[in-house]
Amino acid sequence: MPNKRAFSFEFKVEVVQRFLAGETKVALAREFGLSSPKLIETWARKYRNEGEDGLRSKRVGRPPGSARSVPSEVARLRAENERLRAEVAYLGKLRALRAQERR
């Protein structure tokens, strides 16, 4: 599994500015230890289309709102579990009573 490195905003800006100033992407990739010169092209395209904001890291992962619903889901499942345990206990006692009546 490849190990994805995270690059800071400042690092990306420096590399892109040097690329746009005329340095080759191959030389920059080698100098900064980047896995591929294509990465510099991607950053430069984002920089041209979106400006510096295009180089800022986007938030990844679960949205903040969905993390709050997890405790309520756990509480709901615990209540359901308790209700089902009571139902199983009730049915067990009912079965025992019916077995006594048959004797």
MODAFEN-V836515 format. One record per pair of residues at least 24 apart in sequence whose ideal C-beta (glycine too) atoms are under 10 Angstrom apart, sorted by sequence separation. I is the first residue (numbers start at 1). J is the second residue. If there is no record, write none. Layout:
# MODAFEN-V836515
((I;J) (I;J))
This chain:
# MODAFEN-V836515
((15;39) (16;40) (19;43) (20;44) (7;32) (15;40) (16;41) (19;44) (16;42) (7;34) (12;39) (16;43) (17;44) (20;47) (5;33) (12;40) (15;43) (16;44) (19;47) (20;48) (5;34) (15;44) (16;45) (5;35) (12;42) (13;43) (16;46) (17;47) (4;35) (12;43) (16;47) (3;35) (7;39) (11;43) (12;44) (15;47) (16;48) (2;35) (5;39) (12;46) (13;47) (12;47) (17;52) (7;43) (16;52) (16;54) (13;52) (16;55) (12;52) (15;55) (12;54) (13;55) (9;52) (12;55) (13;56) (9;53) (11;55) (12;56) (10;55) (12;57) (9;55) (8;55) (9;56) (7;55) (8;56) (9;57) (8;57) (7;57) (6;57))
